[in-house]
Amino acid sequence: MAGRRTVIIGAGVVGAALADELSARGWTDITVVDQGDLPVTGGSSSHAPGLVFQASGSKVLTEMARYTVEKFVSLQHEGQSCFLQVGGLEVATTPERLAELHRRHGWLTSWGVEAEVVDADRCVELHSLVDRDQVLGGLWCPTDGLAKALWAVEAQIERAKGRGVKFLARHEVTDIRVEDDKVVGVVTDHGELPADIVVSCAGIWGPKVAALVGLDLPLTPLAHQLAVTGSIPEVAGQTDEAIRPILRHQEHGLYYRDNFDGLTIGYYHHEPMPISAYDIRAVDETEEMPSVLEFTPEDFEPAWAETQALLPATNDTKVEEGINGLFSFTTDGMPLLGESREVKGFWVAEAVWVTHSAGVGRAMAEWLANGHCETFDIHECDVNRFEDYQIAPAYVLERDCQNFREVYDILHPLQPMDSPRNVRLSPFFSREEELDAFFLPANGWERPHWYGANAGLVERYDIPTPNDWAARYWDPIVGAEAKATREGVAMYDMTALKRINVTGPGAVDFLQRLCTNDVDKSVGAVVYTLLLGADGGIRSDITVARLGNHHYQVGANGALDIDWFERHLPEDGTVQVTDITPGTCCIGLWGPKARDVLAGITDADMTNDGLKYFRAKSLTIGNVPVTAWRLSYVGELGWEIYTTADLGQRLWDTLWEAGQEHGIIAAGRGAFNSLRLEKGYRSFGGDMTNEHDPYEAGLGFAVKLDKGDFIGRDALIARKERQTRTLACLTIDSTEDVVLGKEPVFADGKPVGYVTSAAYGYTIEKGIAYAWLPLEVAEVGTELEIGYFDKRVRAVVTAEPLFDPKMTRLRG
Ligand SMILES: Cc1cc2nc3c(=O)[nH]c(=O)nc-3n(C[C@H](O)[C@H](O)[C@H](O)COP(=O)(O)OP(=O)(O)OC[C@H]3O[C@@H](n4cnc5c(N)ncnc54)[C@H](O)[C@@H]3O)c2cc1C
């Protein structure tokens, strides 16, 4: 691999980090081209003020930021560190923000970064310009600080050069040569470079470069205001570049850093100013940077007023200069990393902040060199994570602008986007609306979270009310629907889950190679299995139904599963992979009375003998041909019932009518989530990710080591011997503090792990939280605490599953 000719486009902080990390792994046939000069190319890195705050709800972003901090601290530029570790302070001026800072503190603790929430006096002690009367407290992270972005670029370039990497300044890439769907070269305005691997680190120009190989990159360059004050008399004469911590005042979209005896101020609360990558000025002979647009002082006026309120000393100075600087935003706020699905050898590393740049460099280098990233779980950053509708230009522009607006907002984990909505509608949608569904989007589908029509059920049960935060996007109906499912029967719209057909004479061998479980079973068998990476880490969990000798239907998690399948297709064309999600739909019919509902509307034998647990068969329900899979993620008798989209509404109506005499209800995702956790069913992405293996995740039952080879098998065997942590089930007595995920877990007051997913269990009448814990504190009965805002909530490790461990309900 190391001998592959590699061209990196862009020598900003991302391209430089990648050149450094790749060359450190023995890759030296690397050429880095940039249209600008080196190291000041004129891209975003050339004027980034370099604030590095590590706090994030995303574990991988915090981990990448922490790596950037560690690397830049020791990275030397002319004998000086590339990082000024002045610490980071986020201040709260409202009670809501103070609560949010406690939540953010929880994330840092969960992801292993030390920080503390401090009172107003301490805020002033830490940052002498802050007005004591304005703030209620702050989040203090002593390892945050200022990346000297340009120094870091230069230092990493020098190191890479020392290992033989070539850097070509003033070389604009004008085309990328592709043959047989593989890159073969890069065309610049100074000639052509042959290449086996091309990595675009072109930042705000990313969409333009990606378009050269026909890739639509969902990224929008947006202008962001940065202003510099004159000298502040109160600190006049400060000769150090920065001594006060970097400071965030999120309530008003502001951040600050010392700039000797003045301040540099960043501002996000102006209206988004998007620009097309094609309209960004080219590098020319002037001193002007293409990524810098003219400052619009009128947009900055509110920022200056708020600054003077928070930092009264700024009343004695003024804004001397400013820019509207361009950088990249994406639809979900995450970077875009990975290889194009269509063009082999074309990779991107875009929409990356300075904060995460070294982490991204490392992730990309590992991925390129070893085929996967060992250090970080990067599935949230994968460029192939999007559904087609999420790449439509109108969607990208709207979501990217909204992400700019929300960059510092307090966002509830369930908070839906306001727009665009109603993008993907299941065939049950109008019926769900009639039942007054409260919808939350999932993969673009409108999915009921609960149904207003079930309000009458609430009085039947005693449903505890969670506190304010947990009560958002919640209704007691959620609890009533959960209870009613366990007692009677409910219909769940399962359309939002991805469905994939795998067909062809090579289908069995193909799936056997990818799956940990044995899927070479008789027609009609349904198998829960995992997909592993070569390192034995979980890439996904899927359910595979064999519907014919050469036909499987797969219930999957998302677009990355399709991507994984397509990357492993045999070249001989014996396997076809088709996303059938849009043309199909699914209802989960579950509950002890599920069989009664079907009794009058199908001739098929739905008894235990007629359709056993984890078997599938075709039948008709009324006039509707369906496939029924006998399984249930809510832990009750019943089936996932699939049909084509055109027949969906008819299926709904048929079940609904037949169910009336059995008290059928429609139930939403809120109830589903609670019921699933009572049964201990894991969810990929939350409970387990690429960094976990099946044994520690409690999914060893889905691995058949003796079935023959499969991807990840060897690595998994080695990992099996080295288990140090586990995904444990905790129960919580408090009915108010319903944790939501990502909260830290403490043993004897020390952080030991973090919550993955959580819900209130209405049947078991306790809160449930799954958490990653070291084995030594995961014994059943161990008493722990969960950090929930500024509280510690008592939790106990409990044997799982919490409900029906003998499986009598499912097999009944
Ligand atoms: C005002 C402002 C403040 C910011 N503040 C912070 C902050 O405090 N903290 C933080 O973490 N981040 C901050 N950012 C964001 C950060 O600066 C960027 O996300 C980061 O610098 C992007 O690095 P990059 O290497 O991807 O892009 P760039 O630095 O833009 O590098 C891309 C390179 O690709 C080259 N290129 C593009 N197209 C071609 C082509 N066709 N041929 C050859 N070369 C090409 C360009 O010349 C450029 O050098 C800020 C950004 C702005 C604008």
The ligand as an SDF file (V2000), in Angstrom:
LIG
                    3D

 53 58  0  0  0  0  0  0  0  0999 V2000
  -13.3270   33.2420   10.4550 C   0  0  0  0  0  0  0  0  0  0  0  0
  -13.0660   31.8150   10.7810 C   0  0  0  0  0  0  0  0  0  0  0  0
  -12.8270   31.4480   12.0850 C   0  0  0  0  0  0  0  0  0  0  0  0
  -12.5890   30.1230   12.3950 C   0  0  0  0  0  0  0  0  0  0  0  0
  -12.2990   29.7990   13.6690 N   0  0  0  0  0  0  0  0  0  0  0  0
  -11.9860   28.5360   13.9690 C   0  0  0  0  0  0  0  0  0  0  0  0
  -11.5910   28.2110   15.2720 C   0  0  0  0  0  0  0  0  0  0  0  0
  -11.4860   29.0660   16.1210 O   0  0  0  0  0  0  0  0  0  0  0  0
  -11.3560   26.9190   15.5630 N   0  0  0  0  0  0  0  0  0  0  0  0
  -11.4540   25.9440   14.6180 C   0  0  0  0  0  0  0  0  0  0  0  0
  -11.2380   24.7830   14.9360 O   0  0  0  0  0  0  0  0  0  0  0  0
  -11.7940   26.2350   13.3490 N   0  0  0  0  0  0  0  0  0  0  0  0
  -12.0660   27.5010   13.0130 C   0  0  0  0  0  0  0  0  0  0  0  0
  -12.4110   27.8070   11.7320 N   0  0  0  0  0  0  0  0  0  0  0  0
  -12.5610   26.7350   10.7560 C   0  0  0  0  0  0  0  0  0  0  0  0
  -11.2330   26.3000   10.1950 C   0  0  0  0  0  0  0  0  0  0  0  0
  -10.4820   27.4110    9.8480 O   0  0  0  0  0  0  0  0  0  0  0  0
  -11.3920   25.4430    8.9670 C   0  0  0  0  0  0  0  0  0  0  0  0
  -12.4010   24.4970    9.1690 O   0  0  0  0  0  0  0  0  0  0  0  0
  -10.1090   24.7320    8.6230 C   0  0  0  0  0  0  0  0  0  0  0  0
   -9.0610   25.6520    8.5280 O   0  0  0  0  0  0  0  0  0  0  0  0
  -10.2390   23.9990    7.3170 C   0  0  0  0  0  0  0  0  0  0  0  0
   -8.9990   23.4510    6.9700 O   0  0  0  0  0  0  0  0  0  0  0  0
   -8.8010   22.7860    5.5390 P   0  0  0  0  0  0  0  0  0  0  0  0
   -7.4070   22.3190    5.4620 O   0  0  0  0  0  0  0  0  0  0  0  0
   -9.8810   21.8030    5.3210 O   0  0  0  0  0  0  0  0  0  0  0  0
   -9.1230   23.9370    4.5030 O   0  0  0  0  0  0  0  0  0  0  0  0
   -8.2020   25.0880    3.9400 P   0  0  0  0  0  0  0  0  0  0  0  0
   -7.3180   25.6500    4.9330 O   0  0  0  0  0  0  0  0  0  0  0  0
   -9.1240   26.0180    3.2190 O   0  0  0  0  0  0  0  0  0  0  0  0
   -7.3260   24.3250    2.9010 O   0  0  0  0  0  0  0  0  0  0  0  0
   -7.8370   23.8670    1.6690 C   0  0  0  0  0  0  0  0  0  0  0  0
   -6.7660   24.0500    0.6610 C   0  0  0  0  0  0  0  0  0  0  0  0
   -7.1450   23.4630   -0.5670 O   0  0  0  0  0  0  0  0  0  0  0  0
   -6.5710   24.2310   -1.5960 C   0  0  0  0  0  0  0  0  0  0  0  0
   -7.3050   23.9620   -2.8280 N   0  0  0  0  0  0  0  0  0  0  0  0
   -8.6430   24.0410   -2.9990 C   0  0  0  0  0  0  0  0  0  0  0  0
   -8.9780   23.7310   -4.2530 N   0  0  0  0  0  0  0  0  0  0  0  0
   -7.8270   23.4560   -4.8920 C   0  0  0  0  0  0  0  0  0  0  0  0
   -7.5200   23.0700   -6.2190 C   0  0  0  0  0  0  0  0  0  0  0  0
   -8.4550   22.9110   -7.1640 N   0  0  0  0  0  0  0  0  0  0  0  0
   -6.2270   22.8690   -6.5450 N   0  0  0  0  0  0  0  0  0  0  0  0
   -5.2510   23.0160   -5.6160 C   0  0  0  0  0  0  0  0  0  0  0  0
   -5.4940   23.3880   -4.3400 N   0  0  0  0  0  0  0  0  0  0  0  0
   -6.7680   23.5910   -3.9820 C   0  0  0  0  0  0  0  0  0  0  0  0
   -6.7430   25.6490   -1.0880 C   0  0  0  0  0  0  0  0  0  0  0  0
   -5.8620   26.5440   -1.7110 O   0  0  0  0  0  0  0  0  0  0  0  0
   -6.4800   25.5020    0.3880 C   0  0  0  0  0  0  0  0  0  0  0  0
   -5.1630   25.7730    0.7350 O   0  0  0  0  0  0  0  0  0  0  0  0
  -12.6210   29.1330   11.3830 C   0  0  0  0  0  0  0  0  0  0  0  0
  -12.8610   29.5120   10.0800 C   0  0  0  0  0  0  0  0  0  0  0  0
  -13.0770   30.8420    9.7750 C   0  0  0  0  0  0  0  0  0  0  0  0
  -13.3120   31.2090    8.3790 C   0  0  0  0  0  0  0  0  0  0  0  0
  1  2  1  0
  2  3  1  0
  2 52  2  0
  3  4  2  0
  4  5  1  0
  4 50  1  0
  5  6  2  0
  6  7  1  0
  6 13  1  0
  7  8  2  0
  7  9  1  0
  9 10  1  0
 10 11  2  0
 10 12  1  0
 12 13  2  0
 13 14  1  0
 14 15  1  0
 14 50  1  0
 15 16  1  0
 16 17  1  0
 16 18  1  0
 18 19  1  0
 18 20  1  0
 20 21  1  0
 20 22  1  0
 22 23  1  0
 23 24  1  0
 24 25  2  0
 24 26  1  0
 24 27  1  0
 27 28  1  0
 28 29  2  0
 28 30  1  0
 28 31  1  0
 31 32  1  0
 32 33  1  0
 33 34  1  0
 33 48  1  0
 34 35  1  0
 35 36  1  0
 35 46  1  0
 36 37  1  0
 36 45  1  0
 37 38  2  0
 38 39  1  0
 39 40  1  0
 39 45  2  0
 40 41  1  0
 40 42  2  0
 42 43  1  0
 43 44  2  0
 44 45  1  0
 46 47  1  0
 46 48  1  0
 48 49  1  0
 50 51  2  0
 51 52  1  0
 52 53  1  0
M  END
$$$$
